Amino acid sequence: MRDLGAGFRYLLKGQRWVARHGKQFGFGLLPGLITLVLYAAALVALALWGEDFVTWATPFADDWSSPWAGLFRGFLTAVLFALGLLLSVLTFTAVTLLIGQPFYENLSEKVDRDVSPDGTAPESGLPLWRELWISARDSLRIVVRALVWGVLLFALGFIPVVGQTVVPVIGFFVTGFFLTEELTAVALQRRGVELRERLRLLRSRKTLVWGFGTPLGLAFLVPFVAVFLMPGAVAGATLMARDLLGEETAAGDDAGKPEEEGVTP
């Protein structure tokens, strides 16, 4: 339980850090806004044409007597939209980080320098195109894992009682884990930590990860909140990555001095 509270504190520390570094926060909104527009368009399309898709996919129900065909297809349409919403939450961070890779790398480095006792930050030494390739490759692997979990939870949702109580709770914890993996990847990738090792680190501290990612996943369900929380989430994940690797952090790690100059991605 101590790790659970520590994870949530890292989330708060990250938000406080960007609040003290206003220009970084401003730049950090742009990738989230772009992703939000793309996802909103996809969800609107799903809401408008989801029923037509379900009707096309269930021709066997055409001959069912009323009202069973309508109820069945209405239920499937609602479930389809819920699945789309879940996958949006699971993949929003990956897409936003990919779009905003140069900025978030810069932000994470500044957090490291701010809290490091010697004022330095690890650097990957890789060219930008290589970092983008590694980030895209690893994000795709994580998205595939998230999709597998999403389909599994979708199927379990049909179990009476359990599907409406236990499964949604499990879903939020799964979402929290994958959100944390994507966010900590910004700092861990700079340190040369491969995806397999990142997953091992996170699994070794599951309660810490859930304390950070699960509240964030719940917050992301509220429209527009994800956009405003993303810069602080990256900052908090950088602080947590240092904890996972056992790196020393200066006292007052969330109280860095405001900078006078902004970040240029």
RASULFEN-V570138 format. One record per residue. N is the residue number from 1. RES is the residue in three letters. OMEGA is omega in degrees with one decimal (999 if undefined). Layout:
n = (N;N)
res = (RES;RES)
omega = (OMEGA;OMEGA)
//
This chain:
n = (1;2;3;4;5;6;7;8;9;10;11;12;13;14;15;16;17;18;19;20;21;22;23;24;25;26;27;28;29;30;31;32;33;34;35;36;37;38;39;40;41;42;43;44;45;46;47;48;49;50;51;52;53;54;55;56;57;58;59;60;61;62;63;64;65;66;67;68;69;70;71;72;73;74;75;76;77;78;79;80;81;82;83;84;85;86;87;88;89;90;91;92;93;94;95;96;97;98;99;100;101;102;103;104;105;106;107;108;109;110;111;112;113;114;115;116;117;118;119;120;121;122;123;124;125;126;127;128;129;130;131;132;133;134;135;136;137;138;139;140;141;142;143;144;145;146;147;148;149;150;151;152;153;154;155;156;157;158;159;160;161;162;163;164;165;166;167;168;169;170;171;172;173;174;175;176;177;178;179;180;181;182;183;184;185;186;187;188;189;190;191;192;193;194;195;196;197;198;199;200;201;202;203;204;205;206;207;208;209;210;211;212;213;214;215;216;217;218;219;220;221;222;223;224;225;226;227;228;229;230;231;232;233;234;235;236;237;238;239;240;241;242;243;244;245;246;247;248;249;250;251;252;253;254;255;256;257;258;259;260;261;262;263;264;265)
res = (MET;ARG;ASP;LEU;GLY;ALA;GLY;PHE;ARG;TYR;LEU;LEU;LYS;GLY;GLN;ARG;TRP;VAL;ALA;ARG;HIS;GLY;LYS;GLN;PHE;GLY;PHE;GLY;LEU;LEU;PRO;GLY;LEU;ILE;THR;LEU;VAL;LEU;TYR;ALA;ALA;ALA;LEU;VAL;ALA;LEU;ALA;LEU;TRP;GLY;GLU;ASP;PHE;VAL;THR;TRP;ALA;THR;PRO;PHE;ALA;ASP;ASP;TRP;SER;SER;PRO;TRP;ALA;GLY;LEU;PHE;ARG;GLY;PHE;LEU;THR;ALA;VAL;LEU;PHE;ALA;LEU;GLY;LEU;LEU;LEU;SER;VAL;LEU;THR;PHE;THR;ALA;VAL;THR;LEU;LEU;ILE;GLY;GLN;PRO;PHE;TYR;GLU;ASN;LEU;SER;GLU;LYS;VAL;ASP;ARG;ASP;VAL;SER;PRO;ASP;GLY;THR;ALA;PRO;GLU;SER;GLY;LEU;PRO;LEU;TRP;ARG;GLU;LEU;TRP;ILE;SER;ALA;ARG;ASP;SER;LEU;ARG;ILE;VAL;VAL;ARG;ALA;LEU;VAL;TRP;GLY;VAL;LEU;LEU;PHE;ALA;LEU;GLY;PHE;ILE;PRO;VAL;VAL;GLY;GLN;THR;VAL;VAL;PRO;VAL;ILE;GLY;PHE;PHE;VAL;THR;GLY;PHE;PHE;LEU;THR;GLU;GLU;LEU;THR;ALA;VAL;ALA;LEU;GLN;ARG;ARG;GLY;VAL;GLU;LEU;ARG;GLU;ARG;LEU;ARG;LEU;LEU;ARG;SER;ARG;LYS;THR;LEU;VAL;TRP;GLY;PHE;GLY;THR;PRO;LEU;GLY;LEU;ALA;PHE;LEU;VAL;PRO;PHE;VAL;ALA;VAL;PHE;LEU;MET;PRO;GLY;ALA;VAL;ALA;GLY;ALA;THR;LEU;MET;ALA;ARG;ASP;LEU;LEU;GLY;GLU;GLU;THR;ALA;ALA;GLY;ASP;ASP;ALA;GLY;LYS;PRO;GLU;GLU;GLU;GLY;VAL;THR;PRO)
omega = (178.6;178.2;179.6;177.7;179.5;178.5;179.2;178.7;176.1;176.8;178.7;179.3;178.5;178.6;178.4;-179.2;-178.9;176.9;178.9;-179.6;-168.5;-177.5;175.7;179.2;-179.4;178.0;-176.6;179.3;-172.3;179.5;179.1;179.2;178.5;179.8;179.9;179.6;-179.8;-178.4;178.6;178.5;179.9;-179.5;176.4;177.5;178.7;179.0;-176.9;-173.5;179.2;-179.7;177.5;179.1;179.9;178.0;178.0;-175.8;-177.7;179.6;-179.7;-179.0;-178.0;-175.4;179.5;179.0;177.4;7.2;-168.5;179.3;179.4;179.8;-178.8;-178.7;175.9;177.9;-180.0;178.2;178.5;179.6;178.4;179.4;178.5;178.1;177.3;178.2;178.7;-179.7;176.3;178.7;-177.2;-173.5;-177.0;-177.8;-178.9;-178.5;-180.0;179.2;179.0;179.2;-176.5;-174.8;-177.5;-178.8;-175.4;173.5;179.9;179.9;-179.4;177.6;-180.0;176.1;179.1;-179.7;-176.7;-173.9;180.0;179.4;-179.3;175.7;179.9;178.3;177.0;177.7;-177.6;-177.2;-178.8;174.3;-175.8;-177.7;179.6;177.7;178.7;179.6;-179.7;179.4;-179.9;179.9;-179.1;178.6;178.5;178.5;179.5;179.2;178.0;177.4;179.8;178.4;177.7;176.7;-179.5;178.4;179.2;179.7;176.0;179.2;179.8;179.7;179.4;179.1;-178.7;177.9;-179.0;-178.5;-179.0;-178.2;-175.2;-174.8;177.5;178.4;177.2;-180.0;-180.0;178.3;176.2;177.7;179.5;179.9;-176.6;174.8;-179.0;178.9;-178.7;-176.3;179.1;-179.9;-179.8;-179.5;-175.7;178.3;176.6;-179.3;178.0;179.8;-177.3;-175.9;-178.2;179.6;177.4;179.2;178.5;178.9;-177.7;179.2;179.6;-180.0;-173.0;-177.4;175.2;180.0;-179.4;178.9;178.0;-170.1;-176.2;175.0;178.6;177.8;176.8;179.8;-178.2;177.9;179.1;-178.1;175.7;-177.0;-178.1;-178.6;-175.1;-178.3;-174.0;180.0;179.0;178.0;176.7;178.8;179.6;178.9;176.4;176.6;-179.3;177.9;177.2;177.6;-178.4;-178.8;178.8;179.7;-179.7;179.4;-179.1;178.0;-179.7;-173.2;-179.6;-175.8;179.7;-179.4;177.1;-179.8;-178.3;-177.3;180.0;-179.6;173.0;-176.7;999)
//
